[in-house]
Amino acid sequence: MKKTQYPFVAIVGQERMKTGLILTLINPTLSGILIRGEKGTAKSTAVRGLADVLPWIEVIRDCPFQLAPSEPGEACEGCSRHGCRERLQAGEPPELSRRKVSVVELPVGATEDRVVGSLDLEHALKEGEKHFEPGLLASAHRGILYVDEVNLLDDHVVDVLLDSAAMGVCTVEREGVSHSHPARFTLVGTMNPEEGELRPQLLDRFGLCATVRGAESLEERVLVMERRVAFDEDPGAFSGQWLKESEKLARTMERALELYPLVTIDRSLLEEIARYCMEVGVDGHRGDIILMKTAKTLAAFHGHREVAPHHVEEAAQLVLPHRVRRQPMQDILEDVSNLRTAGR
């Protein structure tokens, strides 16, 4: 029985976190989001609650790799499930279906085989053909890979994620036998900084970062309690009350997805983006590029065909804080906020 998740649109406050998650769904090239914060601030609730607003995609029916119609190839040749290999060899066109983007959760204690999949070496030696059992990265292709307590992942799993995130391909090699399949996913991680920091190599792979805290308003804290109690008492009825809001957000995201390729940005704002990154000491150029893409995605989300200065400012709050090594997080946020005030 499928568990009812707390509706994403019913979360009180935490606007920056919610905006960051929405942007990564509209534009997967933003390279995911890291959500940092203390316990009990709706980090996991927000990610799991995305189910109601996830976009639809077209996939090959019953494909364990979530392949798009244009993607059959080496992955299918090694697939021993659902008769994929036989249909490919017979030259039959694949059957298609539509489904929502999936959210695949990666447990902190997952083994490497569970993450990347496994090869049956005995079958390969005896039969002369690959027998590959897909892992979590196959299920997350074209979807969201969610890691709670991402800072506690084992180093060998982190290395696998870094390789797959960089190449968009998962490759498994065992005793001279190898298998590859597409693995382009949006990485979403949540963590409590009190339990340890994230490896710099993995931290840099997150395009966006949102820091969340408990509500400081008395009214908001009361509202959190009221909504949570209502959900716990009757999840179905509570979710039904928010269905229209969820559908409205989903339609807005669909329009933003269509509008994004048409959004333009003036060269003066590109100069401002570069200035932002230089002012706070961002290493390399990935931050500049992600900041530009985030500003364009924000414009599309708000229904605009041209990026405005306030889109760049809002994007900077999500893109820059985790990319600077030499300042505390709060100082970076204040620097970004002060750049516009200083006449930049």
C-alpha positions in Angstrom: 0.0 0.0 0.0 1.4 3.4 -1.1 2.0 5.7 1.8 0.5 9.2 1.6 3.1 11.9 1.8 2.7 15.3 3.3 1.8 17.7 0.5 4.7 19.8 -0.7 2.5 22.9 -1.0 1.3 22.6 2.6 4.8 23.1 4.1 4.8 26.3 6.2 7.6 28.8 5.3 11.0 27.5 4.1 10.4 29.4 0.8 14.1 29.2 -0.3 14.2 25.5 0.1 10.9 25.0 -1.8 12.0 27.4 -4.6 15.3 25.5 -5.0 13.6 22.1 -5.3 11.1 23.5 -7.9 13.9 25.0 -9.9 15.8 21.7 -10.0 12.7 20.0 -11.3 12.2 22.6 -14.1 15.8 22.6 -15.1 17.7 19.3 -14.3 21.0 20.9 -15.7 21.2 22.9 -12.4 22.8 19.8 -11.0 20.6 19.3 -8.0 20.3 20.9 -4.6 21.8 20.4 -1.1 19.5 21.2 1.8 21.3 21.9 5.1 19.6 22.5 8.4 18.8 21.3 11.9 16.6 18.4 12.7 12.8 18.8 12.3 12.8 21.6 9.6 10.9 19.6 6.9 13.9 18.8 4.8 12.9 15.2 4.1 9.2 16.0 4.1 9.7 18.5 1.3 11.6 16.1 -0.9 9.2 13.2 -0.4 6.2 15.6 -0.8 7.3 16.4 -4.4 5.2 13.4 -5.6 2.2 15.6 -6.3 4.0 18.1 -8.5 6.5 16.0 -10.4 6.4 16.4 -14.2 5.5 13.6 -16.6 8.0 11.9 -18.9 7.8 9.3 -21.7 9.7 6.1 -21.1 10.0 2.6 -22.7 7.4 0.5 -21.0 8.7 -1.7 -18.2 12.3 -0.5 -18.8 14.4 -0.9 -15.6 16.7 1.9 -16.8 13.9 4.4 -17.3 15.1 4.9 -20.9 13.6 7.5 -23.2 12.4 6.3 -26.7 15.6 7.6 -28.3 18.0 5.8 -25.8 17.9 2.0 -26.5 21.4 0.7 -27.0 24.1 -1.0 -24.8 21.9 -0.9 -21.7 19.2 -2.9 -23.5 21.7 -5.4 -24.8 22.7 -6.3 -21.3 19.2 -6.3 -19.8 17.8 -9.7 -18.9 14.4 -8.4 -17.8 11.1 -7.9 -19.6 12.4 -9.4 -22.9 14.2 -6.1 -23.8 17.2 -7.8 -25.4 15.0 -10.1 -27.5 12.9 -7.2 -28.8 16.0 -5.2 -29.6 17.6 -8.1 -31.5 14.3 -8.6 -33.5 14.3 -5.0 -34.5 10.9 -4.4 -32.8 10.0 -0.8 -31.9 9.7 -0.4 -28.1 6.4 0.0 -26.4 6.1 3.4 -24.7 4.3 4.7 -21.6 4.1 8.0 -19.6 4.8 8.3 -16.0 5.9 10.9 -13.5 9.5 11.6 -12.8 10.6 9.2 -10.0 12.2 10.0 -6.6 14.6 7.2 -5.8 16.0 7.2 -2.2 19.5 6.1 -1.6 20.0 4.6 1.9 23.1 5.9 3.7 24.3 2.3 4.2 23.8 1.1 0.6 26.5 -1.1 -0.8 28.2 -0.3 -4.1 26.4 -3.2 -5.9 23.1 -1.8 -4.6 23.9 1.6 -6.1 25.4 0.7 -9.4 24.0 -2.8 -10.0 25.7 -6.2 -10.4 27.0 -8.4 -13.1 26.5 -12.2 -13.1 30.1 -13.3 -14.0 29.2 -17.0 -14.0 26.4 -16.4 -16.6 28.8 -14.3 -18.7 31.5 -17.0 -18.7 29.1 -19.9 -19.4 26.7 -18.3 -21.8 29.0 -15.7 -23.4 26.5 -12.9 -22.8 26.0 -10.2 -20.1 23.5 -10.6 -17.3 23.1 -7.3 -15.5 20.9 -6.5 -12.6 20.2 -2.8 -12.4 20.9 -0.8 -9.3 19.5 2.5 -7.8 21.3 4.6 -10.4 19.4 2.9 -13.2 16.1 3.6 -11.4 17.1 7.3 -10.9 17.9 7.9 -14.6 15.9 11.0 -15.7 14.6 11.3 -12.2 15.7 12.4 -8.7 18.2 10.6 -6.6 17.5 11.5 -3.0 20.1 11.0 -0.2 19.1 11.8 3.3 22.1 12.5 5.6 24.3 12.7 2.5 27.3 13.8 4.6 27.3 10.4 6.2 27.7 8.4 2.9 30.7 6.0 2.6 33.5 7.3 0.6 33.3 4.6 -2.1 29.6 5.4 -2.7 30.5 9.1 -2.9 33.1 8.3 -5.6 30.5 6.4 -7.6 28.1 9.3 -7.4 30.8 11.8 -8.5 31.7 9.7 -11.5 28.1 9.2 -12.6 27.1 12.8 -12.0 30.1 14.0 -14.0 29.7 11.6 -17.0 26.0 10.9 -17.0 26.8 7.2 -17.4 27.1 4.4 -14.9 29.7 1.7 -15.7 30.1 -1.6 -13.9 33.3 -3.6 -14.4 33.9 -7.1 -12.9 36.8 -9.3 -14.0 37.0 -7.9 -17.5 33.2 -7.8 -18.1 31.7 -4.4 -18.2 28.2 -2.9 -18.7 27.2 0.8 -19.1 23.9 2.6 -19.0 22.7 6.2 -18.9 22.6 7.7 -15.4 21.5 11.3 -15.7 19.8 12.2 -12.4 19.1 15.2 -10.3 20.9 14.8 -7.0 19.0 16.0 -3.9 20.8 15.7 -0.6 19.7 16.7 2.9 22.0 17.0 5.9 22.4 18.3 9.4 25.8 20.2 9.6 26.1 19.3 13.3 26.7 15.7 12.2 29.6 16.5 10.0 30.4 18.3 6.8 30.3 17.1 3.2 33.3 16.2 1.1 34.3 19.3 -1.0 34.2 17.2 -4.2 30.6 16.2 -3.6 29.6 19.7 -2.3 30.7 21.3 -5.5 28.5 18.9 -7.5 25.3 20.5 -6.0 24.2 23.4 -8.2 22.1 24.9 -5.5 22.2 25.0 -1.7 19.5 26.1 0.8 20.0 26.5 4.5 16.8 26.0 6.6 16.0 26.8 10.2 13.0 26.4 12.4 10.3 29.1 12.2 10.9 32.1 14.4 7.4 33.4 14.2 4.9 32.3 16.8 2.1 32.2 14.2 4.1 30.0 11.9 5.0 27.5 14.6 1.4 27.2 15.6 0.4 26.7 12.0 3.0 24.0 11.6 1.5 22.1 14.6 -2.1 22.5 13.3 -1.3 21.2 9.8 0.8 18.3 11.0 -1.9 17.1 13.5 -4.5 17.4 10.7 -2.4 15.3 8.4 -1.6 12.7 11.0 -5.3 12.3 11.9 -6.5 11.9 8.3 -3.7 12.0 5.6 -6.1 11.5 2.7 -8.5 14.2 3.7 -5.7 16.7 4.4 -4.0 16.0 1.1 -7.3 16.4 -0.7 -7.5 19.9 0.7 -4.3 20.8 -1.0 -4.9 19.0 -4.3 -5.8 22.2 -6.2 -2.8 24.0 -5.0 -0.6 21.1 -6.0 -2.2 20.9 -9.5 -1.7 24.7 -9.9 2.0 24.4 -9.0 2.4 21.5 -11.4 0.9 23.5 -14.3 3.1 26.5 -13.5 6.2 24.2 -13.6 5.1 22.7 -16.9 4.7 26.2 -18.5 8.1 27.1 -17.1 9.7 24.0 -18.7 8.3 25.1 -22.1 9.3 28.8 -21.6 12.8 28.2 -20.4 14.5 27.8 -23.8 12.9 31.2 -24.9 14.3 33.2 -21.9 17.0 35.7 -22.7 19.5 37.5 -20.5 21.1 40.8 -21.2 24.9 41.0 -21.3 24.9 43.6 -18.5 23.4 41.0 -16.2 26.0 38.4 -17.3 28.6 41.0 -16.2 26.7 41.4 -12.9 26.8 37.6 -12.4 30.5 37.5 -13.0 30.9 40.4 -10.5 28.9 38.6 -7.8 31.1 35.5 -8.2 34.3 37.5 -8.1 33.2 39.6 -5.1 32.7 36.6 -2.9 35.7 34.6 -4.2 34.0 31.7 -6.1 36.6 29.2 -7.4 36.3 28.3 -11.1 33.5 29.1 -13.5 30.8 26.5 -12.6 29.2 29.0 -10.1 28.9 31.7 -12.8 27.2 29.2 -15.3 24.8 27.8 -12.6 23.9 31.3 -11.5 23.0 32.3 -15.0 20.9 29.1 -15.5 19.2 29.6 -12.2 18.3 33.2 -13.0 16.8 32.1 -16.3 14.9 29.3 -14.6 13.5 31.7 -12.1 12.4 34.0 -14.8 10.6 31.1 -16.6 9.0 30.0 -13.4 7.5 33.5 -12.9 6.4 33.6 -16.6 8.9 36.1 -17.9 10.8 35.8 -21.1 13.7 38.0 -20.0 15.9 37.8 -16.8 15.5 40.8 -14.5 18.1 42.0 -11.9 15.9 40.6 -9.0 16.1 37.1 -10.6 19.9 37.3 -10.4 19.8 38.4 -6.8 17.4 35.6 -5.8 19.4 33.0 -7.7 22.6 34.2 -6.0 21.2 33.3 -2.6 20.9 29.7 -3.8 24.0 29.3 -5.9 26.8 31.1 -4.1 26.9 30.3 -0.4 28.3 26.7 -0.6 30.9 27.7 -3.3 33.0 29.9 -1.1 35.6 28.2 1.2 37.0 31.1 3.1 34.0 32.7 4.7 31.3 31.4 7.1 28.0 30.7 5.4 26.1 33.6 7.1 28.8 36.1 6.1 28.5 34.9 2.4 24.7 35.4 2.5 25.2 38.9 3.9 27.8 39.7 1.2 25.5 38.6 -1.6 22.6 40.7 -0.1 24.9 43.8 0.2 26.2 43.7 -3.4 23.1 45.3 -4.8 22.9 47.8 -1.9 26.5 48.9 -2.7 25.4 49.8 -6.2 26.6 46.8 -8.0 
